[in-house]
């Protein structure tokens, strides 16, 4: 991170992951509304662990870019073996990527072994990854007071939602809303990362009264005076609120579309099962009637079929 590509690339990854989870959760709930159970990740028909493999691949590429490809000397350490101040954020970003790699790797191991606590542990690992994100962005070594800091501050709101819903999912595996909100927050993460990348490192998109300044090998947005800074932060807040509205409109429309598409299949399946049960019940009644035809019942047997009547007045 720290560049346009460094924000847009992970943003695209989070966007793709969020959309995949939105689609999968909505489809699953539409087809099985009464027996829905959430899943931390979703297998594909051709390759079961494709989602987790892509998370591991993306995390590995991110770590390589942060620590080995991005730095000028292709390694993040100083000549005396210490971490220089201009590479602190590289280690912070790579720590987030490593946490997601650990989540995906153990999710595969848990699925292969199949312990009873598989679902809860996988959800817990996902929550830890979001918690690591929140922790490192809250205590980020980059600027906290400027325009970039405002973007990071608002990002933490989305991360809190992702973390909270991931933890809630451990105890509420059958709650569709928990999974729906978590997927929407991951989608929002991706969009916000991409917006951040373009807004902070595209000169034509820098707010009026602000400029790009080279500091410790990185381009940073600075503003001329408090008024320009206040205006720039306000614009960031407006961007966030407009994107929130856009995300709400999109996820609700996406939900309605998929429910219309897959909900009819669930209704047809339910009606088919009810018809089969009705036919089985009818066959049982007819078989019971057939077994009674031609049979002579004794006086005692017939007597058992009557309800006693009270003759006393």
Backbone bond lengths (Angstrom), bond angles and torsions (degrees), N, CA, C in turn:
res aa  C-N    CA-C-N  psi(-1)  N-CA   C-N-CA  omega(-1)  CA-C   N-CA-C  phi
1 X - - - 1.455 - - 1.523 109.78 -
2 X 1.338 117.08 -169.60 1.452 119.39 -176.79 1.512 112.31 87.57
3 X 1.346 117.22 -0.91 1.452 122.99 177.75 1.520 108.54 -138.52
4 X 1.339 115.51 174.09 1.457 120.05 177.43 1.525 110.75 -61.89
5 X 1.336 116.37 -51.10 1.468 120.52 -179.80 1.521 110.62 -64.20
6 X 1.343 116.60 -35.77 1.459 120.78 -179.12 1.519 113.84 -65.45
7 X 1.322 117.23 -17.65 1.469 120.89 175.77 1.529 112.03 -103.62
8 X 1.320 116.96 -37.76 1.466 120.24 -177.39 1.524 110.99 -69.04
9 X 1.338 117.66 -41.12 1.471 120.53 -177.86 1.531 112.18 -62.83
10 X 1.350 119.72 -53.75 1.467 118.29 176.28 1.526 112.44 -65.18
11 X 1.341 116.75 -29.98 1.453 119.56 176.68 1.516 111.65 -62.53
12 X 1.318 116.23 -42.09 1.462 119.81 177.32 1.521 110.95 -63.86
13 X 1.344 116.98 -37.94 1.464 120.85 178.71 1.528 111.20 -63.79
14 X 1.331 117.10 -45.68 1.466 120.52 178.44 1.532 110.66 -65.75
15 X 1.321 117.43 -38.14 1.457 120.78 178.71 1.528 110.71 -62.52
16 X 1.340 116.43 -46.08 1.469 120.23 179.49 1.528 111.12 -63.09
17 X 1.345 116.28 -42.26 1.469 120.23 179.43 1.527 111.00 -64.45
18 X 1.337 116.93 -43.48 1.456 120.32 179.86 1.522 112.35 -63.76
19 X 1.337 117.20 -42.42 1.463 120.68 178.71 1.520 111.40 -65.82
20 X 1.331 116.90 -39.24 1.465 121.04 178.13 1.525 110.91 -62.69
21 X 1.313 117.01 -42.71 1.464 120.69 179.48 1.531 110.88 -70.40
22 X 1.326 117.33 -39.30 1.462 119.83 176.16 1.526 110.71 -58.49
23 X 1.317 115.84 -49.76 1.461 121.09 -179.88 1.527 110.81 -59.55
24 X 1.322 117.18 -47.56 1.463 121.58 -174.53 1.525 111.50 -67.69
25 X 1.329 117.57 -43.36 1.471 120.38 -179.56 1.527 111.41 -67.28
26 X 1.327 116.82 -43.50 1.464 119.75 -179.67 1.523 110.21 -65.10
27 X 1.316 117.09 -44.28 1.466 120.52 179.40 1.519 111.04 -61.87
28 X 1.333 117.22 -45.06 1.456 121.40 179.88 1.523 111.19 -62.28
29 X 1.329 116.78 -42.74 1.464 120.18 -179.46 1.522 111.23 -70.11
30 X 1.331 117.46 -35.69 1.468 120.48 179.00 1.521 111.49 -66.84
31 X 1.329 116.55 -36.37 1.460 120.36 -179.00 1.522 112.94 -83.15
32 X 1.337 116.79 -27.96 1.464 120.60 -178.47 1.533 109.69 -132.63
33 X 1.320 118.38 65.50 1.474 120.32 -175.65 1.524 113.66 -64.55
34 X 1.323 117.66 -28.78 1.469 120.68 -176.45 1.523 113.22 -93.62
35 X 1.326 117.11 -20.18 1.469 120.34 -178.33 1.523 111.99 -122.33
36 X 1.349 116.84 23.46 1.469 120.66 -177.83 1.522 111.50 -64.01
37 X 1.321 115.57 134.47 1.467 122.91 172.46 1.520 108.07 -135.17
38 X 1.316 116.76 128.96 1.463 121.84 -176.98 1.523 111.35 -65.69
39 X 1.330 114.88 160.72 1.466 121.13 176.23 1.525 108.63 -136.45
40 X 1.333 118.40 136.27 1.473 120.33 179.71 1.519 112.60 -67.08
41 X 1.327 117.23 -29.22 1.455 122.75 177.97 1.533 107.99 -148.89
42 X 1.339 115.50 164.14 1.460 119.40 -173.10 1.525 110.56 -126.18
43 X 1.323 117.59 125.61 1.469 120.87 176.56 1.520 110.99 -74.03
44 X 1.307 116.22 157.24 1.463 121.67 174.98 1.517 109.18 -107.65
45 X 1.310 116.34 164.24 1.465 120.69 -175.15 1.517 112.57 -67.48
46 X 1.323 117.19 -35.89 1.468 120.16 -176.65 1.526 112.61 -88.21
47 X 1.330 116.72 -38.87 1.464 120.84 -178.20 1.525 108.03 -136.84
48 X 1.311 116.00 112.72 1.464 121.20 -172.40 1.525 111.99 -58.27
49 X 1.327 117.81 -42.99 1.464 121.59 -172.67 1.527 112.55 -101.41
50 X 1.322 118.02 26.76 1.466 120.32 -176.48 1.523 111.24 -59.22
51 X 1.328 117.78 -46.54 1.465 120.96 179.94 1.522 111.32 -57.76
52 X 1.329 116.88 -46.25 1.461 120.80 -177.71 1.526 111.62 -70.68
53 X 1.328 117.05 -35.99 1.464 120.27 176.44 1.523 110.86 -63.86
54 X 1.331 117.33 -40.12 1.458 120.57 178.96 1.527 111.59 -67.13
55 X 1.344 116.77 -36.22 1.469 119.48 175.63 1.522 110.23 -63.51
56 X 1.326 117.09 -43.13 1.467 120.78 178.78 1.521 111.25 -65.54
57 X 1.335 116.92 -40.35 1.460 120.34 179.00 1.522 110.76 -65.23
58 X 1.340 116.55 -47.87 1.460 119.71 179.12 1.515 112.59 -61.53
59 X 1.329 116.87 -39.45 1.471 120.51 178.59 1.519 110.77 -65.51
60 X 1.323 117.08 -40.54 1.473 120.63 179.49 1.525 111.09 -64.50
61 X 1.335 116.36 -42.27 1.465 120.07 178.22 1.525 110.45 -63.61
62 X 1.334 116.26 -40.56 1.468 120.58 179.98 1.527 111.16 -62.67
63 X 1.334 116.99 -45.78 1.469 120.46 178.90 1.522 110.34 -62.34
64 X 1.323 117.09 -42.13 1.470 120.61 179.99 1.521 110.87 -63.06
65 X 1.333 117.01 -42.63 1.455 120.38 179.45 1.525 111.79 -65.33
66 X 1.318 116.67 -40.52 1.468 120.93 -176.56 1.526 112.62 -71.48
67 X 1.333 117.04 -40.27 1.462 119.77 -169.96 1.522 114.70 -104.94
68 X 1.331 117.84 -23.20 1.472 118.33 -172.50 1.521 114.26 -126.49
69 X 1.321 118.29 -38.39 1.464 119.94 -176.71 1.525 110.94 -88.63
70 X 1.339 116.66 -42.78 1.458 120.98 -177.97 1.521 115.07 -65.85
71 X 1.340 119.72 -48.03 1.474 120.78 -177.82 1.521 112.14 -59.81
72 X 1.327 115.10 148.21 1.466 120.91 -176.40 1.526 112.23 -59.65
73 X 1.318 117.21 -39.68 1.466 121.16 -179.48 1.526 112.68 -92.99
74 X 1.338 116.54 9.63 1.471 122.76 -179.66 1.517 112.64 58.72
75 X 1.300 115.65 28.41 1.468 122.92 170.28 1.527 107.52 -160.24
76 X 1.326 118.32 145.17 1.466 120.79 -168.46 1.526 115.43 -88.49
77 X 1.328 118.41 0.36 1.464 120.59 -173.39 1.524 111.87 -96.16
78 X 1.322 114.91 157.08 1.449 121.23 175.90 1.525 109.15 -80.25
79 X 1.337 116.63 175.76 1.467 120.26 -177.44 1.529 112.35 -64.09
80 X 1.344 117.43 -26.11 1.457 120.14 -179.97 1.542 112.49 -94.39
81 X 1.349 116.17 9.41 1.460 119.73 176.87 1.514 114.84 89.02
82 X 1.324 118.13 -0.92 1.471 121.01 179.49 1.529 109.91 -90.26
83 X 1.329 115.11 169.18 1.460 120.72 178.44 1.520 109.00 -92.62
84 X 1.323 119.14 117.22 1.472 120.25 178.98 1.520 110.84 -70.96
85 X 1.318 115.82 156.29 1.468 120.46 -175.29 1.522 112.42 -63.24
86 X 1.342 117.75 -30.67 1.466 119.32 -178.54 1.526 113.03 -76.78
87 X 1.349 117.43 -3.65 1.464 121.27 177.69 1.532 112.22 -114.39
88 X 1.326 116.57 6.32 1.466 118.09 179.49 1.524 111.72 -61.07
89 X 1.339 116.41 -42.53 1.461 119.59 -178.54 1.521 111.83 -66.44
90 X 1.360 117.02 -27.23 1.464 119.55 176.06 1.524 111.44 -63.56
91 X 1.330 115.84 -41.33 1.465 119.99 178.13 1.531 110.92 -69.45
92 X 1.325 116.99 -34.89 1.468 119.85 177.74 1.528 111.06 -64.78
93 X 1.323 116.43 -46.61 1.465 120.07 -179.41 1.530 111.21 -66.07
94 X 1.323 116.50 -41.04 1.472 119.40 -179.87 1.526 111.41 -67.27
95 X 1.322 117.73 -30.26 1.467 120.42 176.90 1.527 111.06 -64.12
96 X 1.335 116.21 -38.07 1.464 120.16 175.74 1.525 110.10 -62.94
97 X 1.327 116.26 -45.56 1.466 120.37 -178.74 1.524 111.12 -63.85
98 X 1.327 117.41 -39.98 1.466 120.49 178.99 1.526 110.52 -63.48
99 X 1.329 117.25 -37.98 1.470 120.48 178.99 1.518 111.10 -62.99
100 X 1.329 117.28 -41.88 1.468 119.95 177.39 1.529 111.06 -67.55
101 X 1.330 117.35 -34.24 1.463 120.71 175.93 1.529 110.34 -63.22
102 X 1.334 116.59 -43.42 1.463 120.99 178.46 1.527 110.58 -62.50
103 X 1.334 116.59 -41.84 1.475 120.61 177.81 1.525 110.70 -57.29
104 X 1.341 116.49 -50.61 1.463 120.26 -176.54 1.530 111.33 -65.71
105 X 1.332 117.14 -40.61 1.466 120.39 -178.84 1.529 111.38 -63.96
106 X 1.323 116.74 -45.45 1.471 119.21 -179.57 1.534 111.69 -73.22
107 X 1.329 117.30 -27.21 1.465 119.47 175.24 1.528 110.06 -62.74
108 X 1.323 116.45 -39.24 1.468 120.51 177.12 1.521 110.33 -66.95
109 X 1.337 117.09 -45.37 1.472 120.60 -179.60 1.530 110.99 -62.45
110 X 1.315 116.65 -43.17 1.467 120.07 179.68 1.522 111.08 -63.58
111 X 1.325 116.51 -37.65 1.462 119.31 179.08 1.522 111.14 -69.52
112 X 1.327 116.95 -35.34 1.472 120.15 179.67 1.521 111.41 -70.78
113 X 1.325 116.42 -39.04 1.467 120.36 -178.13 1.524 110.74 -81.49
114 X 1.333 117.05 -40.44 1.455 121.90 177.19 1.510 115.90 72.06
115 X 1.335 120.02 47.48 1.472 120.25 176.45 1.527 111.19 -71.21
116 X 1.317 117.12 164.95 1.458 121.28 -178.81 1.529 111.92 -64.12
117 X 1.316 116.90 -31.93 1.472 121.12 -178.40 1.524 112.24 -91.36
118 X 1.315 117.99 20.95 1.464 121.57 -175.73 1.525 112.32 -57.27
119 X 1.334 116.84 -50.07 1.469 120.06 -177.00 1.524 111.16 -62.41
120 X 1.324 117.10 -49.29 1.461 120.58 -177.44 1.519 112.27 -63.26
121 X 1.337 117.13 -41.17 1.463 120.46 -179.63 1.529 111.37 -67.53
122 X 1.330 116.54 -39.60 1.465 119.59 179.04 1.525 110.82 -64.79
123 X 1.335 116.04 -42.78 1.462 119.74 176.68 1.528 111.10 -63.02
124 X 1.321 115.80 -39.08 1.473 120.56 179.54 1.528 110.90 -63.18
125 X 1.326 117.32 -41.45 1.463 120.88 178.59 1.529 111.15 -65.34
126 X 1.337 116.22 -38.76 1.461 119.22 175.74 1.516 111.90 -63.98
127 X 1.334 116.15 -40.10 1.466 120.16 177.42 1.525 110.77 -63.76
128 X 1.326 116.91 -38.82 1.468 120.17 177.84 1.527 111.46 -62.18
129 X 1.324 116.79 -38.24 1.463 120.11 178.64 1.527 110.67 -63.37
130 X 1.340 117.02 -43.69 1.464 119.80 176.84 1.528 111.03 -67.49
131 X 1.328 116.61 -35.58 1.455 120.23 176.74 1.518 112.04 -64.32
132 X 1.326 116.07 -39.39 1.475 120.37 176.60 1.520 110.33 -63.06
133 X 1.321 116.97 -42.39 1.466 120.70 175.61 1.524 111.33 -56.93
134 X 1.320 115.06 -50.86 1.470 120.10 -177.32 1.521 110.90 -61.44
135 X 1.318 117.30 -43.51 1.463 121.93 -178.69 1.525 111.40 -61.21
136 X 1.337 117.01 -48.22 1.461 120.08 -174.39 1.526 112.54 -75.90
137 X 1.336 117.95 -30.77 1.463 118.51 176.29 1.530 111.54 -77.02
138 X 1.322 116.73 -27.96 1.467 119.66 177.06 1.523 110.92 -71.07
139 X 1.339 116.56 -37.77 1.468 121.46 179.88 1.525 110.60 -108.19
140 X 1.314 116.46 37.24 1.458 121.80 -175.45 1.519 110.62 -65.25
141 X 1.348 115.43 142.32 1.459 119.97 179.22 1.520 112.21 -76.42
142 X 1.340 116.93 -12.58 1.462 120.07 177.89 1.523 109.93 -74.89
143 X 1.330 114.73 -179.85 1.460 121.47 -176.22 1.528 111.10 -61.83
144 X 1.341 116.78 129.05 1.467 121.94 177.74 1.526 111.91 -100.73
145 X 1.308 117.61 -18.08 1.465 120.66 -171.82 1.526 112.61 -98.78
146 X 1.324 118.07 -22.63 1.449 120.55 -174.76 1.522 113.06 -87.41
147 X 1.340 114.53 -161.02 1.462 121.31 -178.15 1.519 110.66 -65.10
148 X 1.322 117.42 -43.44 1.464 120.87 178.88 1.526 110.82 -61.17
149 X 1.322 116.99 -38.45 1.454 120.90 177.50 1.524 112.25 -62.50
150 X 1.345 117.03 -34.80 1.463 120.43 177.81 1.528 110.83 -67.14
151 X 1.325 116.74 -39.43 1.467 120.41 175.40 1.530 110.88 -61.44
152 X 1.325 116.35 -43.35 1.469 120.48 179.29 1.529 111.68 -67.38
153 X 1.323 116.89 -35.79 1.464 120.22 178.62 1.526 111.20 -62.51
154 X 1.319 116.53 -45.66 1.464 120.49 -179.96 1.533 111.31 -70.50
155 X 1.334 116.37 -31.52 1.464 119.75 175.28 1.526 111.01 -60.78
156 X 1.323 116.57 -35.06 1.466 120.23 -179.11 1.526 111.86 -64.75
157 X 1.321 118.41 -28.92 1.464 120.96 176.33 1.521 109.87 -62.51
158 X 1.326 116.42 -44.47 1.465 121.16 178.80 1.528 110.17 -66.01
159 X 1.321 116.94 -39.30 1.467 120.72 179.96 1.523 111.64 -65.25
160 X 1.324 117.00 -35.90 1.467 120.12 176.72 1.525 110.21 -61.14
161 X 1.333 116.94 -41.67 1.469 120.79 178.38 1.523 110.49 -64.24
162 X 1.327 117.54 -43.79 1.471 120.99 179.09 1.526 110.75 -61.96
163 X 1.322 116.31 -44.75 1.463 120.91 179.92 1.524 111.15 -64.57
164 X 1.320 117.28 -46.54 1.467 121.33 -177.21 1.524 111.54 -62.87
165 X 1.325 116.84 -44.44 1.466 119.88 -178.74 1.528 111.50 -70.83
166 X 1.336 117.11 -31.32 1.466 119.39 176.08 1.524 110.52 -65.80
167 X 1.335 117.42 -41.47 1.461 121.07 177.51 1.531 111.30 -69.04
168 X 1.334 116.95 -39.81 1.462 120.20 178.18 1.528 111.41 -63.92
169 X 1.334 115.53 -31.87 1.459 119.43 -179.25 1.515 113.72 -63.95
170 X 1.336 118.04 -22.66 1.464 121.11 178.95 1.528 110.19 -64.34
171 X 1.320 116.20 -44.14 1.465 120.04 -178.24 1.512 114.49 -93.35
172 X 1.340 116.93 -11.90 1.471 120.84 -178.29 1.528 110.11 -126.29
173 X 1.324 117.70 64.75 1.467 119.61 -176.52 1.524 113.90 -67.97
174 X 1.331 117.43 -19.82 1.460 120.74 -178.46 1.529 113.05 -97.47
175 X 1.312 116.94 5.81 1.466 120.57 -179.65 1.527 109.89 -86.96
176 X 1.319 116.11 112.53 1.459 120.17 177.70 1.524 111.23 -68.98
177 X 1.332 117.62 -36.80 1.456 120.56 -176.69 1.522 112.05 -63.77
178 X 1.335 117.14 -37.28 1.466 120.06 177.83 1.524 110.00 -61.40
179 X 1.319 116.35 -46.25 1.468 120.52 179.85 1.524 110.99 -67.66
180 X 1.318 117.01 -38.28 1.465 121.67 -179.36 1.525 110.84 -63.99
181 X 1.325 117.09 -47.42 1.468 120.95 -179.39 1.531 110.34 -65.99
182 X 1.333 117.19 -40.75 1.467 119.65 178.50 1.532 111.06 -61.53
183 X 1.313 117.48 -44.27 1.463 121.17 179.15 1.523 110.93 -63.66
184 X 1.323 116.44 -40.75 1.464 120.10 178.22 1.528 111.20 -64.30
185 X 1.338 117.21 -38.22 1.472 120.13 179.79 1.523 111.07 -68.21
186 X 1.340 117.52 -35.89 1.473 120.36 176.80 1.528 109.75 -65.75
187 X 1.332 116.32 -40.64 1.462 120.29 176.01 1.523 111.02 -61.15
188 X 1.326 116.11 -43.08 1.471 121.31 178.76 1.527 110.28 -62.94
189 X 1.325 116.63 -40.19 1.473 119.99 175.83 1.512 111.11 -53.67
190 X 1.337 114.98 -49.82 1.463 119.50 -177.55 1.515 112.25 -60.77
191 X 1.324 116.62 -44.98 1.467 120.50 -179.84 1.529 110.54 -63.94
192 X 1.341 116.70 -42.15 1.464 120.31 -177.66 1.526 111.45 -67.11
193 X 1.339 118.05 -38.49 1.461 120.78 175.78 1.528 110.60 -60.08
194 X 1.321 116.59 -43.62 1.462 120.29 -178.28 1.526 111.29 -67.24
195 X 1.319 116.15 -42.61 1.468 120.05 177.05 1.522 110.26 -61.76
196 X 1.333 115.99 -41.67 1.468 121.03 179.32 1.526 111.05 -60.48
197 X 1.332 115.80 -43.97 1.460 119.54 -179.22 1.512 112.81 -60.44
198 X 1.329 116.66 -46.83 1.466 119.65 -178.91 1.525 111.53 -72.46
199 X 1.333 117.48 -39.13 1.467 120.09 -175.14 1.521 112.59 -70.66
200 X 1.330 117.39 -31.86 1.465 120.58 -175.17 1.519 113.91 -91.83
201 X 1.340 118.81 -20.37 1.470 119.88 -175.08 1.521 113.11 -128.09
202 X 1.322 117.06 20.06 1.469 121.09 171.15 1.520 107.41 -113.36
203 X 1.326 118.10 111.13 1.481 120.64 -173.77 1.525 113.89 -53.59
204 X 1.325 117.92 -37.15 1.462 120.03 -177.61 1.526 112.89 -71.91
205 X 1.348 117.70 -14.88 1.461 121.88 -179.67 1.530 113.16 -100.94
206 X 1.327 116.88 0.07 1.463 120.31 178.19 1.531 109.22 -69.08
207 X 1.341 118.92 133.39 1.470 121.25 -177.66 1.527 112.24 -58.11
208 X 1.309 115.30 151.85 1.466 121.39 178.76 1.518 110.27 -60.26
209 X 1.327 115.76 134.18 1.463 121.07 -178.13 1.510 113.28 90.37
210 X 1.348 117.93 0.54 1.471 122.32 179.52 1.525 109.35 -122.68
211 X 1.316 116.69 166.65 1.461 121.87 -175.86 1.524 109.46 -155.37
212 X 1.341 115.53 162.90 1.456 121.82 176.29 1.522 109.25 -89.02
213 X 1.331 115.95 128.81 1.457 121.81 -178.53 1.525 109.44 -125.01
214 X 1.329 116.76 133.31 1.463 121.83 179.87 1.530 109.66 -80.71
215 X 1.343 116.78 116.08 1.460 122.33 -179.81 1.528 109.69 -133.79
216 X 1.321 116.52 120.62 1.465 123.18 178.57 1.522 111.83 53.82
217 X 1.337 115.07 40.26 1.454 119.97 176.76 1.511 115.04 82.54
218 X 1.346 118.61 6.45 1.458 121.75 -178.16 1.530 110.17 -131.80
219 X 1.330 114.54 146.25 1.451 120.43 176.41 1.529 109.31 -80.89
220 X 1.339 116.44 127.76 1.462 122.34 -178.29 1.518 108.71 -129.42
221 X 1.337 116.79 139.58 1.458 121.22 178.56 1.528 109.30 -79.25
222 X 1.332 116.25 124.30 1.455 122.61 175.21 1.525 108.65 -123.78
223 X 1.320 116.53 155.39 1.464 120.97 -176.59 1.528 110.69 -124.13
224 X 1.335 115.81 153.13 1.458 122.04 177.51 1.524 109.10 -86.34
225 X 1.320 117.42 92.69 1.454 121.04 175.77 1.523 113.61 90.26
226 X 1.337 113.37 166.70 1.465 121.18 -176.95 1.528 112.30 -68.54
227 X 1.311 117.16 -34.88 1.459 119.49 -178.63 1.527 111.44 -64.40
228 X 1.320 116.80 -43.97 1.468 120.82 178.44 1.527 110.92 -65.07
229 X 1.342 116.19 -39.27 1.462 120.11 178.61 1.520 110.97 -65.36
230 X 1.333 116.43 -43.16 1.463 120.45 179.79 1.531 109.97 -62.94
231 X 1.324 116.97 -41.19 1.474 120.43 178.73 1.522 110.48 -64.06
232 X 1.332 116.85 -42.01 1.469 120.65 -178.82 1.529 110.94 -63.91
233 X 1.343 117.03 -42.57 1.460 120.25 178.40 1.527 111.56 -65.02
234 X 1.330 116.28 -37.68 1.458 120.23 178.47 1.525 110.89 -64.13
235 X 1.332 116.10 -38.09 1.457 119.98 176.95 1.530 111.28 -64.22
236 X 1.332 116.08 -37.25 1.469 120.23 176.91 1.529 109.92 -63.45
237 X 1.327 116.60 -42.49 1.470 120.31 178.35 1.525 111.51 -61.97
238 X 1.328 116.27 -40.41 1.467 120.42 178.60 1.527 110.32 -65.64
239 X 1.333 116.76 -41.13 1.465 120.68 175.79 1.522 110.90 -57.00
240 X 1.317 116.30 -45.91 1.461 120.94 -178.37 1.531 110.77 -62.81
241 X 1.326 116.97 -44.25 1.471 120.18 -178.21 1.520 111.13 -66.71
242 X 1.339 117.80 -39.80 1.462 120.51 178.43 1.534 111.03 -66.88
243 X 1.324 116.05 -40.40 1.467 119.13 177.99 1.524 111.51 -65.93
244 X 1.334 116.01 -36.26 1.464 119.76 176.89 1.526 110.53 -60.65
245 X 1.329 116.62 -44.47 1.465 120.51 177.88 1.526 110.37 -62.49
246 X 1.341 116.22 -43.15 1.466 120.33 -179.32 1.531 111.21 -63.77
247 X 1.334 116.73 -41.15 1.466 120.64 179.30 1.523 110.37 -64.81
248 X 1.335 117.15 -41.78 1.466 120.87 178.53 1.525 110.52 -60.45
249 X 1.329 116.68 -47.21 1.467 120.58 179.65 1.531 110.25 -60.92
250 X 1.324 116.02 -43.00 1.466 119.62 -177.62 1.526 111.96 -65.83
251 X 1.341 117.91 -50.30 1.472 119.82 -174.82 1.527 110.97 -66.72
252 X 1.336 117.47 -35.09 1.460 119.38 177.90 1.530 110.81 -69.35
253 X 1.317 117.34 -41.58 1.467 120.61 177.03 1.521 110.71 -64.73
254 X 1.320 116.03 -41.33 1.467 121.59 178.25 1.524 110.09 -61.70
255 X 1.330 116.28 -42.27 1.471 120.69 178.51 1.529 110.97 -61.99
256 X 1.318 117.43 -49.27 1.458 121.25 -178.15 1.521 111.40 -62.56
257 X 1.324 116.78 -38.51 1.461 120.78 179.16 1.535 111.27 -64.79
258 X 1.336 116.59 -47.02 1.460 120.04 -178.18 1.523 112.04 -70.09
259 X 1.331 117.44 -36.55 1.471 119.86 176.65 1.526 109.99 -63.54
260 X 1.326 117.19 -40.20 1.459 120.69 176.55 1.526 110.36 -64.36
261 X 1.329 116.15 -38.11 1.464 120.74 -176.02 1.526 112.19 -73.59
262 X 1.348 116.58 -45.24 1.458 120.59 -174.33 1.524 113.90 -104.05
263 X 1.338 117.85 -14.67 1.453 120.05 -179.73 1.510 113.05 -67.23
264 X 1.360 117.34 -33.01 1.461 120.86 178.55 1.517 111.12 -63.53
265 X 1.356 116.82 -35.60 1.456 120.27 178.23 1.516 110.75 -64.22
266 X 1.342 116.59 -40.64 1.462 120.28 179.45 1.519 110.64 -66.09
267 X 1.355 117.45 -39.85 1.457 121.15 179.58 1.520 110.49 -65.54
268 X 1.334 116.89 -41.85 1.465 120.67 178.82 1.520 110.75 -64.02
269 X 1.340 115.67 -41.75 1.460 120.02 179.12 1.522 111.08 -63.48
270 X 1.340 117.23 -40.03 1.462 120.97 179.91 1.521 111.23 -66.07
271 X 1.336 116.64 -43.45 1.457 120.54 178.85 1.522 111.52 -63.83
272 X 1.322 116.70 -38.08 1.454 120.65 179.18 1.518 110.97 -63.46
273 X 1.342 116.16 -43.51 1.461 120.25 178.90 1.527 110.96 -63.86
274 X 1.354 116.63 -40.96 1.460 120.24 -179.94 1.530 110.71 -64.99
275 X 1.343 117.14 -38.92 1.457 120.35 178.62 1.518 111.20 -65.30
276 X 1.327 116.14 -40.63 1.463 119.92 178.68 1.523 111.10 -63.56
277 X 1.338 115.42 -42.67 1.467 118.83 178.90 1.524 110.70 -64.04
278 X 1.353 116.59 -38.00 1.468 120.15 -179.71 1.533 110.37 -66.60
279 X 1.322 115.55 -40.20 1.462 119.07 179.02 1.516 111.30 -66.32
280 X 1.334 116.98 -39.33 1.460 119.81 178.60 1.522 110.99 -64.17
281 X 1.351 115.98 -40.92 1.462 119.74 178.43 1.529 110.65 -64.19
282 X 1.332 117.91 -40.87 1.459 122.04 179.80 1.518 110.99 -63.75
283 X 1.354 116.07 -40.52 1.458 120.27 178.59 1.514 110.78 -63.86
284 X 1.351 116.29 -39.41 1.465 119.64 179.45 1.526 111.05 -64.07
285 X 1.328 117.13 -41.89 1.465 120.90 -179.68 1.519 110.47 -64.56
286 X 1.338 115.89 -43.52 1.452 119.61 -179.26 1.527 111.64 -65.22
287 X 1.345 116.27 -39.23 1.457 119.64 179.04 1.522 111.46 -65.56
288 X 1.343 114.85 -37.26 1.465 118.26 178.34 1.517 110.74 -67.30
289 X 1.360 118.19 -38.22 1.456 120.89 177.99 1.521 110.95 -66.68
290 X 1.327 115.87 -40.01 1.451 119.71 -179.29 1.513 112.74 -64.88
291 X 1.311 116.47 -33.74 1.459 120.01 -178.17 1.511 111.73 -71.13
292 X 1.355 117.70 -19.58 1.456 120.99 -177.24 1.529 111.95 -90.18
293 X 1.360 117.43 -17.71 1.465 120.68 -177.97 1.528 110.36 -67.86
294 X 1.355 118.17 131.29 1.462 122.72 176.91 1.498 114.17 83.86
295 X 1.345 117.49 -4.55 1.459 119.78 -179.37 1.517 109.48 -87.90
296 X 1.350 117.99 135.39 1.454 123.09 175.32 1.505 108.81 -93.65
297 X 1.283 114.43 130.20 1.450 118.93 179.54 1.503 108.83 -102.79
298 X 1.309 115.50 142.53 1.466 121.02 177.25 1.519 110.02 -73.33
299 X 1.320 115.95 166.11 1.470 120.44 -179.83 1.519 111.22 -60.19
300 X 1.318 116.69 -37.79 1.473 120.31 -179.60 1.526 110.81 -68.27
301 X 1.356 115.15 -39.38 1.453 118.51 -179.84 1.523 111.34 -65.84
302 X 1.365 114.20 -40.92 1.466 117.11 178.30 1.511 110.66 -66.65
303 X 1.319 116.56 -37.81 1.454 121.37 -179.85 1.502 112.77 -62.13
304 X 1.331 115.88 -32.02 1.468 118.69 -179.53 1.524 111.42 -67.99
305 X 1.334 115.25 -22.52 1.459 117.49 -177.11 1.501 113.85 -81.08
306 X 1.306 119.25 -8.59 1.463 120.85 -179.93 1.514 111.01 -97.93
307 X 1.306 114.78 151.03 1.468 120.34 176.08 1.517 108.01 -90.43
308 X 1.314 118.18 133.67 1.465 120.72 -179.61 1.511 110.38 -60.81
309 X 1.342 115.03 139.76 1.469 120.82 -179.19 1.525 108.58 -113.43
310 X 1.273 118.80 132.59 1.456 124.17 179.67 1.517 108.71 -81.47
311 X 1.348 117.91 112.18 1.465 123.85 -176.52 1.495 112.68 -89.16
312 X 1.281 118.56 -10.06 1.441 120.55 -177.88 1.522 109.78 -75.08
313 X 1.332 114.11 142.60 1.453 118.61 178.71 1.511 111.03 -109.88
